[in-house]
Amino acid sequence: MHLGQGALIGVLRSTMAHVGLRGGWASLMSTVARLTNDQILENATGVGAPPQTWPRRELAVDVLHKSIYGLVTGPVADALAARGGPGQPHAAKERGRRSDIGPLPREEAFTR
């Protein structure tokens, strides 16, 4: 179950990176999604208990493991997404978030 959830949230983090949600904040968001997904599935299937009923040490270990997963997955997804993709030409026009730069013309955006 953990492998499948990790793969599912890994796809989410990859999608986030490809659409421009990158960096530490995006890694934190995907880590929260991973923790939330884990608790929903464990409690829905009846194999888990609500986190507030766990022993503190067990809860700390679980959160630590999932945080490490999220913080390692993030830079890997960011590096892979930076290699290319539909958002790269637009991102190359100006660094950072800019509201005064509109989208690329359609013929420039899709180079395939």
Secondary structure in CASP SS format (residue, H / E / C, confidence):
PFRMAT SS
TARGET T0000
AUTHOR 0000-0000-0000
METHOD secondary structure of the structure
MODEL  1
M C 1.00
H H 1.00
L H 1.00
G H 1.00
Q H 1.00
G H 1.00
A H 1.00
L H 1.00
I H 1.00
G H 1.00
V H 1.00
L H 1.00
R H 1.00
S H 1.00
T H 1.00
M H 1.00
A H 1.00
H H 1.00
V C 1.00
G C 1.00
L C 1.00
R C 1.00
G C 1.00
G H 1.00
W H 1.00
A H 1.00
S H 1.00
L H 1.00
M H 1.00
S H 1.00
T H 1.00
V H 1.00
A H 1.00
R H 1.00
L H 1.00
T H 1.00
N H 1.00
D H 1.00
Q H 1.00
I H 1.00
L H 1.00
E H 1.00
N H 1.00
A H 1.00
T H 1.00
G C 1.00
V C 1.00
G C 1.00
A C 1.00
P C 1.00
P H 1.00
Q H 1.00
T H 1.00
W C 1.00
P C 1.00
R H 1.00
R H 1.00
E H 1.00
L H 1.00
A H 1.00
V H 1.00
D H 1.00
V H 1.00
L H 1.00
H H 1.00
K H 1.00
S H 1.00
I H 1.00
Y H 1.00
G H 1.00
L H 1.00
V H 1.00
T H 1.00
G H 1.00
P H 1.00
V H 1.00
A H 1.00
D H 1.00
A H 1.00
L H 1.00
A H 1.00
A H 1.00
R C 1.00
G C 1.00
G C 1.00
P C 1.00
G C 1.00
Q H 1.00
P H 1.00
H H 1.00
A H 1.00
A H 1.00
K H 1.00
E C 1.00
R C 1.00
G C 1.00
R C 1.00
R C 1.00
S C 1.00
D C 1.00
I C 1.00
G C 1.00
P C 1.00
L C 1.00
P C 1.00
R H 1.00
E H 1.00
E H 1.00
A H 1.00
F C 1.00
T C 1.00
R C 1.00
END
